Amino acid sequence: MSVSLPLIDVSPRQPEQLSADDAATYAEWFACLAEPMRVRLLHAVAVAGREVTVGILTEQLGVSQSTCSHHLRKLADVGFVRLRKEGTSTLVSVNPACCTGLPHAADAVMGMLGPRPCCPEDLPADVTVRMLEPADWPDVRRIYAEGIATGDATFETEVPDRRTLDRAWLPDHRWVAEIEGRVVGWAALKAASDRPAYVGVAESSVYVGEGHRGRGVGKALIHRQVTAADDSGMWTLQSSIFPENRASIALHHSAGFRTLGVRERIARHHGVWRDTVFMERRRTDDA
């Protein structure tokens, strides 16, 4: 038996509710995995990357052959694994559809497959966003330094020089926010890769100066950033954010980014391993 992947059709404005049939299918999958031994077995088969015998699995997990066979049949019944007889041995392999179907089920239940918002609403009236100009670089680097000082904005420990930033940032996607003529934040995109296939994929950065956080400056900046990116034909924006930086995660969610996963211990920061939340926004027309 193979996993049949239910597809959820959603309206661009009003997401449909999870259908009764899909809910029943997912409940069956989750019920099967409510037994820890089945979770361990599914993991062992998946990471093997090839067919394995029941005998090998019993040795790996330290269970009897009858117990192992019982749980494997339950996994096969819902389509997570495939069983094949070869002589006197039973060979077990993971159903490739399970590798996408199971994560899809979790995303569907948690509402991650519905339409995402375009961008934040209720933008502050006193914040003006415009293109970055040469005279803005000192303020941009000052705000960058204020972000570094928080300890939760970036892996950088020193502000990159202007030339480095100028080379990295896409020319038409550099923005500053002003309040009463003073630069209080900035946003920029840089190419995610120099390979031609990824020309429409960019990494987002948004920084708000100390003393101006919580006033909607970030909302105004990311609104301009994502709408300009959409208008220019960019199809994917991404960002890696420290889990501790809840304000930034919430801001990106408000602009249509979704969490793809947590990259555990991805790099050291001041000698300490740090995790990052990897987030992505797909342009609606290309979703």
MISE-115774 format. One record per residue (C-alpha): chain; residue number from 1; x, y, z; residue in three letters. Coordinates in Angstrom, 2 decimals. Layout:
N
REC ch   i       x       y       z  aa
REC  A NUM       X       Y       Z Ala
...
# end
This chain:
287
REC ch   i       x       y       z  aa
REC  A   1    0.00    0.00    0.00 Met
REC  A   2    1.32    3.46   -0.84 Ser
REC  A   3    0.61    6.79    0.81 Val
REC  A   4   -1.90    8.82   -1.19 Ser
REC  A   5   -1.08   12.46   -0.58 Leu
REC  A   6   -4.25   14.52   -0.07 Pro
REC  A   7   -4.03   17.93   -1.70 Leu
REC  A   8   -5.70   20.90   -0.04 Ile
REC  A   9   -7.28   23.39   -2.44 Asp
REC  A  10   -7.29   26.84   -0.88 Val
REC  A  11   -8.90   30.06   -2.00 Ser
REC  A  12   -6.54   33.03   -2.37 Pro
REC  A  13   -8.67   34.91    0.14 Arg
REC  A  14  -10.52   32.45    2.37 Gln
REC  A  15   -8.70   29.20    3.25 Pro
REC  A  16  -10.88   26.10    3.22 Glu
REC  A  17  -11.21   23.94    6.29 Gln
REC  A  18   -9.42   20.61    6.42 Leu
REC  A  19  -11.73   18.06    4.78 Ser
REC  A  20  -13.20   15.17    6.78 Ala
REC  A  21  -11.46   12.65    4.52 Asp
REC  A  22   -8.05   14.30    4.92 Asp
REC  A  23   -8.55   14.59    8.69 Ala
REC  A  24   -9.39   10.88    8.88 Ala
REC  A  25   -6.30    9.97    6.86 Thr
REC  A  26   -4.00   12.10    8.98 Tyr
REC  A  27   -5.55   10.79   12.20 Ala
REC  A  28   -4.81    7.25   11.04 Glu
REC  A  29   -1.19    8.17   10.36 Trp
REC  A  30   -0.72    9.91   13.69 Phe
REC  A  31   -2.45    7.09   15.57 Ala
REC  A  32   -0.06    4.61   14.02 Cys
REC  A  33    2.88    6.68   15.27 Leu
REC  A  34    1.44    6.96   18.79 Ala
REC  A  35    3.49    3.85   19.63 Glu
REC  A  36    7.15    4.78   20.30 Pro
REC  A  37    8.47    1.49   18.91 Met
REC  A  38    6.88    2.27   15.55 Arg
REC  A  39    8.51    5.69   15.53 Val
REC  A  40   11.88    4.07   16.21 Arg
REC  A  41   11.32    1.45   13.52 Leu
REC  A  42   10.25    4.00   10.91 Leu
REC  A  43   13.30    6.09   11.71 His
REC  A  44   15.63    3.08   11.48 Ala
REC  A  45   14.24    2.07    8.10 Val
REC  A  46   14.28    5.64    6.76 Ala
REC  A  47   17.90    6.34    7.69 Val
REC  A  48   19.08    2.97    6.37 Ala
REC  A  49   18.58    4.27    2.84 Gly
REC  A  50   18.06    0.72    1.51 Arg
REC  A  51   16.07   -2.42    2.16 Glu
REC  A  52   16.83   -4.01    5.54 Val
REC  A  53   15.76   -7.34    6.97 Thr
REC  A  54   13.53   -7.78    9.97 Val
REC  A  55   16.45   -9.58   11.62 Gly
REC  A  56   18.70   -6.53   11.31 Ile
REC  A  57   15.99   -4.28   12.77 Leu
REC  A  58   15.44   -6.58   15.76 Thr
REC  A  59   19.15   -6.47   16.51 Glu
REC  A  60   19.35   -2.69   16.15 Gln
REC  A  61   16.38   -2.01   18.43 Leu
REC  A  62   16.79   -4.89   20.86 Gly
REC  A  63   13.30   -6.35   20.46 Val
REC  A  64   11.97   -9.79   19.60 Ser
REC  A  65   11.26  -10.69   15.99 Gln
REC  A  66    7.55  -11.13   16.70 Ser
REC  A  67    7.33   -7.66   18.27 Thr
REC  A  68    9.25   -6.13   15.37 Cys
REC  A  69    7.09   -7.87   12.77 Ser
REC  A  70    3.87   -6.79   14.50 His
REC  A  71    4.81   -3.10   14.47 His
REC  A  72    6.14   -3.28   10.91 Leu
REC  A  73    2.80   -4.64    9.73 Arg
REC  A  74    1.07   -1.68   11.38 Lys
REC  A  75    3.45    0.73    9.59 Leu
REC  A  76    2.84   -1.09    6.31 Ala
REC  A  77   -0.94   -0.91    6.77 Asp
REC  A  78   -0.87    2.90    6.60 Val
REC  A  79    1.75    2.94    3.84 Gly
REC  A  80    4.78    4.19    5.77 Phe
REC  A  81    6.93    1.15    4.89 Val
REC  A  82    6.96   -1.55    2.25 Arg
REC  A  83    7.46   -5.25    3.02 Leu
REC  A  84    8.89   -7.70    0.47 Arg
REC  A  85    9.54  -11.41    0.86 Lys
REC  A  86   12.79  -12.81   -0.46 Glu
REC  A  87   13.18  -16.47    0.35 Gly
REC  A  88   12.72  -16.84    4.07 Thr
REC  A  89   13.55  -13.19    4.80 Ser
REC  A  90   11.28  -10.13    4.90 Thr
REC  A  91   12.87   -7.01    3.47 Leu
REC  A  92   11.69   -3.63    4.70 Val
REC  A  93   12.03   -0.26    2.95 Ser
REC  A  94   10.55    3.15    3.54 Val
REC  A  95    7.80    4.29    1.19 Asn
REC  A  96    9.31    7.36   -0.56 Pro
REC  A  97    5.90    9.08   -0.50 Ala
REC  A  98    6.05    8.98    3.31 Cys
REC  A  99    9.05   11.34    3.28 Cys
REC  A 100    6.86   14.10    1.82 Thr
REC  A 101    3.41   12.91    2.89 Gly
REC  A 102    4.07   12.88    6.62 Leu
REC  A 103    5.59   16.40    6.80 Pro
REC  A 104    2.77   17.59    4.52 His
REC  A 105    0.22   16.21    6.98 Ala
REC  A 106    1.77   18.10    9.88 Ala
REC  A 107    1.87   21.34    7.85 Asp
REC  A 108   -1.74   20.87    6.73 Ala
REC  A 109   -3.01   20.34   10.28 Val
REC  A 110   -1.08   23.37   11.55 Met
REC  A 111   -2.42   25.58    8.75 Gly
REC  A 112    0.96   26.12    7.12 Met
REC  A 113   -0.34   25.34    3.62 Leu
REC  A 114   -2.97   28.04    3.49 Gly
REC  A 115   -2.43   31.40    1.83 Pro
REC  A 116    0.01   33.62    3.68 Arg
REC  A 117   -0.51   37.35    4.20 Pro
REC  A 118    1.07   39.68    1.68 Cys
REC  A 119    2.50   42.06    4.20 Cys
REC  A 120    1.75   43.82    7.51 Pro
REC  A 121   -1.20   46.15    7.88 Glu
REC  A 122   -1.70   49.17   10.15 Asp
REC  A 123    1.53   50.83    9.07 Leu
REC  A 124    2.61   53.79   11.20 Pro
REC  A 125    1.73   57.14    9.69 Ala
REC  A 126    4.87   58.87   10.95 Asp
REC  A 127    7.36   56.46    9.30 Val
REC  A 128    8.58   57.16    5.77 Thr
REC  A 129   10.42   54.48    3.79 Val
REC  A 130   12.62   55.44    0.85 Arg
REC  A 131   15.58   54.14   -1.14 Met
REC  A 132   18.95   54.19    0.59 Leu
REC  A 133   21.12   57.12   -0.52 Glu
REC  A 134   24.92   57.51   -0.20 Pro
REC  A 135   24.54   59.94    2.70 Ala
REC  A 136   22.65   57.28    4.68 Asp
REC  A 137   25.57   54.87    5.09 Trp
REC  A 138   26.78   56.23    8.47 Pro
REC  A 139   23.25   55.84    9.92 Asp
REC  A 140   22.89   52.38    8.39 Val
REC  A 141   26.15   51.21    9.94 Arg
REC  A 142   25.22   52.81   13.29 Arg
REC  A 143   21.90   50.92   13.35 Ile
REC  A 144   23.72   47.74   12.32 Tyr
REC  A 145   26.02   48.18   15.33 Ala
REC  A 146   23.01   48.67   17.62 Glu
REC  A 147   21.58   45.41   16.33 Gly
REC  A 148   24.86   43.57   16.94 Ile
REC  A 149   24.89   44.93   20.50 Ala
REC  A 150   21.64   43.10   21.29 Thr
REC  A 151   23.38   39.76   20.84 Gly
REC  A 152   20.37   38.29   19.01 Asp
REC  A 153   20.38   40.01   15.63 Ala
REC  A 154   23.26   38.45   13.69 Thr
REC  A 155   26.31   36.22   13.85 Phe
REC  A 156   28.40   39.27   12.93 Glu
REC  A 157   30.43   40.67   15.81 Thr
REC  A 158   31.60   43.77   13.94 Glu
REC  A 159   29.83   45.99   11.44 Val
REC  A 160   30.92   45.22    7.86 Pro
REC  A 161   32.44   48.17    6.06 Asp
REC  A 162   30.45   50.13    3.51 Arg
REC  A 163   32.19   48.56    0.53 Arg
REC  A 164   31.35   45.04    1.72 Thr
REC  A 165   27.69   45.91    2.23 Leu
REC  A 166   27.51   47.78   -1.07 Asp
REC  A 167   28.81   44.74   -2.94 Arg
REC  A 168   26.47   42.32   -1.14 Ala
REC  A 169   23.16   44.20   -1.23 Trp
REC  A 170   21.00   44.21   -4.35 Leu
REC  A 171   21.00   47.79   -5.74 Pro
REC  A 172   17.22   48.13   -6.12 Asp
REC  A 173   16.36   46.58   -2.76 His
REC  A 174   17.94   48.87   -0.15 Arg
REC  A 175   15.57   50.86    2.03 Trp
REC  A 176   15.78   53.21    4.98 Val
REC  A 177   13.01   54.29    7.33 Ala
REC  A 178   12.78   57.86    8.61 Glu
REC  A 179   10.91   59.55   11.42 Ile
REC  A 180   10.98   63.34   11.26 Glu
REC  A 181   13.95   63.21    8.89 Gly
REC  A 182   16.05   60.89   11.07 Arg
REC  A 183   17.04   57.44    9.76 Val
REC  A 184   15.72   54.90   12.29 Val
REC  A 185   15.96   51.61   10.41 Gly
REC  A 186   16.96   49.87    7.23 Trp
REC  A 187   16.15   46.81    5.17 Ala
REC  A 188   18.11   45.13    2.40 Ala
REC  A 189   18.16   42.05    0.22 Leu
REC  A 190   21.21   40.15   -0.94 Lys
REC  A 191   21.36   37.35   -3.48 Ala
REC  A 192   21.07   33.90   -1.95 Ala
REC  A 193   23.35   32.48   -4.63 Ser
REC  A 194   25.35   33.62   -7.65 Asp
REC  A 195   24.00   30.73   -9.74 Arg
REC  A 196   21.65   31.92  -12.52 Pro
REC  A 197   18.89   29.50  -11.48 Ala
REC  A 198   18.54   31.34   -8.16 Tyr
REC  A 199   18.33   34.86   -9.57 Val
REC  A 200   14.91   35.33   -7.96 Gly
REC  A 201   15.94   34.16   -4.48 Val
REC  A 202   17.25   36.64   -1.92 Ala
REC  A 203   18.07   36.87    1.77 Glu
REC  A 204   16.21   39.48    3.83 Ser
REC  A 205   17.65   41.70    6.54 Ser
REC  A 206   15.66   44.23    8.58 Val
REC  A 207   17.18   46.35   11.37 Tyr
REC  A 208   15.53   48.96   13.59 Val
REC  A 209   17.54   51.42   15.59 Gly
REC  A 210   17.70   51.44   19.38 Glu
REC  A 211   14.99   53.62   20.86 Gly
REC  A 212   12.66   53.17   17.90 His
REC  A 213   11.74   49.50   18.26 Arg
REC  A 214    8.12   48.60   18.85 Gly
REC  A 215    6.84   51.61   16.90 Arg
REC  A 216    6.08   49.87   13.62 Gly
REC  A 217    9.33   50.81   11.88 Val
REC  A 218   10.01   47.17   11.08 Gly
REC  A 219    6.48   46.77    9.68 Lys
REC  A 220    6.96   49.72    7.36 Ala
REC  A 221   10.33   48.44    6.17 Leu
REC  A 222    9.32   44.84    5.52 Ile
REC  A 223    6.13   46.01    3.80 His
REC  A 224    8.19   47.98    1.31 Arg
REC  A 225   10.74   45.19    1.00 Gln
REC  A 226    8.31   42.40    0.12 Val
REC  A 227    6.06   44.47   -2.15 Thr
REC  A 228    9.09   45.75   -4.09 Ala
REC  A 229   10.46   42.22   -4.34 Ala
REC  A 230    7.11   40.96   -5.66 Asp
REC  A 231    6.91   43.77   -8.20 Asp
REC  A 232   10.45   43.07   -9.44 Ser
REC  A 233    9.72   39.39  -10.07 Gly
REC  A 234   11.64   37.90   -7.18 Met
REC  A 235    9.93   34.64   -6.21 Trp
REC  A 236   11.49   33.67   -2.88 Thr
REC  A 237   12.77   35.62    0.11 Leu
REC  A 238   14.46   33.86    3.01 Gln
REC  A 239   15.89   34.73    6.40 Ser
REC  A 240   17.71   32.98    9.25 Ser
REC  A 241   16.78   34.35   12.67 Ile
REC  A 242   17.88   33.48   16.20 Phe
REC  A 243   14.97   31.78   18.05 Pro
REC  A 244   15.42   34.30   20.86 Glu
REC  A 245   14.60   37.15   18.47 Asn
REC  A 246   10.84   36.69   18.76 Arg
REC  A 247   10.06   40.16   17.48 Ala
REC  A 248   11.86   39.50   14.19 Ser
REC  A 249   10.21   36.11   13.76 Ile
REC  A 250    6.77   37.66   14.33 Ala
REC  A 251    7.57   40.48   11.92 Leu
REC  A 252    8.55   38.06    9.16 His
REC  A 253    5.45   35.94    9.79 His
REC  A 254    3.34   39.06    9.33 Ser
REC  A 255    4.90   39.53    5.89 Ala
REC  A 256    4.07   36.05    4.65 Gly
REC  A 257    7.21   34.21    5.71 Phe
REC  A 258    6.71   30.71    7.11 Arg
REC  A 259    9.03   28.71    9.31 Thr
REC  A 260   10.67   25.86    7.39 Leu
REC  A 261   12.67   24.52   10.31 Gly
REC  A 262   15.26   25.10   13.00 Val
REC  A 263   18.93   24.71   12.08 Arg
REC  A 264   20.39   23.40   15.29 Glu
REC  A 265   23.88   24.45   16.38 Arg
REC  A 266   24.48   25.93   12.95 Ile
REC  A 267   27.37   28.20   13.98 Ala
REC  A 268   29.22   29.62   16.97 Arg
REC  A 269   28.50   33.10   18.29 His
REC  A 270   30.95   34.42   20.86 His
REC  A 271   32.10   30.84   21.35 Gly
REC  A 272   28.59   29.46   21.93 Val
REC  A 273   26.68   27.22   19.50 Trp
REC  A 274   23.50   28.97   18.31 Arg
REC  A 275   20.37   27.75   16.52 Asp
REC  A 276   18.59   29.69   13.80 Thr
REC  A 277   15.00   29.57   12.58 Val
REC  A 278   14.99   29.31    8.79 Phe
REC  A 279   12.07   31.23    7.26 Met
REC  A 280   10.90   31.62    3.68 Glu
REC  A 281    8.39   33.72    1.77 Arg
REC  A 282    7.11   32.63   -1.63 Arg
REC  A 283    5.60   35.18   -3.99 Arg
REC  A 284    1.86   34.43   -4.22 Thr
REC  A 285    1.81   34.22   -8.02 Asp
REC  A 286    4.51   31.52   -7.93 Asp
REC  A 287    3.24   29.56   -4.91 Ala
# end
